[in-house]
Amino acid sequence: QVQLVESGGGSVQAGGSLRLSCVASGYLHSSYCMGWFRQAPGKEREGVSMSYTADSSTYYADSVKGRFTFSQDSAKKTLYLEMNSLKTEDTGVYYCVAVPATREWCKSSVQVMRGNFGYWGQGTQVTVSS
């Protein structure tokens, strides 16, 4: 079992910044895809930034490239998502996700994804106002 606990959400004005954190516990073998999904009101969940743990390959949704940065502290089993130049369309619940998967799946996950997969945190709300 894998447990994921997010923190760091909040309310900011457009153009502001937030940093999300996710602490992972439990057994995580080497081939996991870990990162962040989000779900905006009335929309489907989408992968925002995901990283393949075996080689640290990191992928971003086109909508956040250049603004969001994924990082991790392996010793602390903690993931981070630094979000800069936030836009109102970034509003939503952000989830930390861990999925036993291949690199190819990880690369393809930064888009709208349906179905049940992997382990999910409880989510943290991010609200960006104009």
C-alpha positions in Angstrom: 0.0 0.0 0.0 1.1 3.5 -0.8 -0.2 6.6 1.1 0.1 10.1 -0.3 -0.5 13.3 1.7 -0.6 16.6 -0.1 -0.3 20.1 1.4 0.4 23.6 0.2 -2.8 24.6 -1.6 -4.5 27.9 -1.1 -5.9 31.0 -2.7 -3.8 33.4 -4.8 -4.3 36.1 -7.3 -3.4 35.5 -10.9 0.3 35.9 -11.5 1.1 34.6 -8.0 2.8 31.4 -6.9 2.2 28.4 -4.8 4.2 25.3 -3.9 2.5 22.0 -3.3 4.1 19.2 -1.4 3.3 15.5 -1.2 4.7 13.0 1.3 4.7 9.4 0.2 4.8 6.4 2.6 4.6 2.7 2.1 6.4 0.5 -0.4 7.4 2.2 -3.7 9.4 0.1 -6.0 11.6 1.6 -8.7 9.3 1.7 -11.6 6.6 4.2 -10.6 5.2 7.2 -12.3 4.6 9.8 -9.7 3.4 13.4 -9.9 0.4 15.6 -10.0 -3.1 15.5 -11.5 -5.7 18.2 -11.2 -9.4 18.5 -11.6 -11.2 21.7 -12.2 -14.9 22.2 -11.5 -16.9 20.6 -14.2 -13.9 19.2 -16.0 -12.2 15.9 -16.3 -9.0 15.2 -14.4 -5.8 15.8 -16.2 -2.1 15.0 -15.6 -0.2 18.2 -14.9 3.3 16.9 -14.2 4.6 13.4 -13.9 8.0 11.8 -13.4 9.2 8.3 -14.0 11.1 7.3 -10.8 13.5 4.9 -12.4 15.3 7.6 -14.4 13.7 10.9 -13.2 12.3 11.6 -16.7 9.7 14.4 -16.1 6.8 15.4 -18.2 4.5 18.4 -18.2 1.1 19.2 -19.7 1.4 21.9 -22.4 -0.7 24.2 -20.4 1.8 24.4 -17.6 5.1 24.2 -19.4 7.4 27.0 -18.4 5.3 27.9 -15.4 5.3 24.7 -13.2 8.3 22.8 -12.0 8.3 19.3 -10.6 10.9 18.2 -8.1 11.4 15.5 -5.5 13.5 14.7 -2.5 13.9 10.9 -2.7 15.4 10.7 0.8 12.3 12.3 2.3 9.9 10.6 -0.2 8.5 14.0 -0.9 7.3 15.5 -4.2 6.9 19.1 -4.9 5.2 21.2 -7.5 6.3 24.8 -7.8 3.6 26.8 -9.6 4.4 30.2 -10.9 2.6 32.7 -13.0 -0.7 31.1 -12.0 -3.8 31.7 -14.1 -7.4 31.4 -13.2 -7.7 28.3 -15.3 -5.2 26.6 -13.0 -7.9 26.5 -10.3 -8.9 23.1 -9.2 -8.1 20.2 -6.8 -4.6 19.0 -7.1 -3.9 15.4 -6.4 -0.6 13.6 -5.8 -0.5 10.3 -7.7 1.7 7.2 -7.7 1.2 4.6 -10.5 3.2 1.5 -11.1 3.8 2.1 -14.8 6.2 2.3 -17.7 8.0 5.4 -18.8 5.8 5.4 -21.9 2.7 5.5 -19.8 4.2 8.2 -17.7 4.9 10.3 -20.7 1.4 9.9 -22.0 -0.3 10.7 -18.7 0.0 14.5 -18.9 -3.4 14.9 -20.5 -7.0 14.1 -19.6 -7.0 10.6 -18.2 -10.1 8.5 -17.5 -10.4 5.3 -15.5 -9.0 4.2 -12.1 -5.3 3.8 -11.7 -2.7 4.0 -9.1 -2.7 5.6 -5.6 -4.1 9.0 -5.0 -3.8 11.5 -2.2 -6.8 13.3 -0.8 -6.2 16.4 -2.8 -5.5 20.0 -2.1 -7.5 23.0 -3.4 -5.8 25.6 -5.5 -7.9 28.7 -6.2 -6.6 31.5 -8.5 -8.6 34.7 -8.7 -8.4 37.4 -11.3 
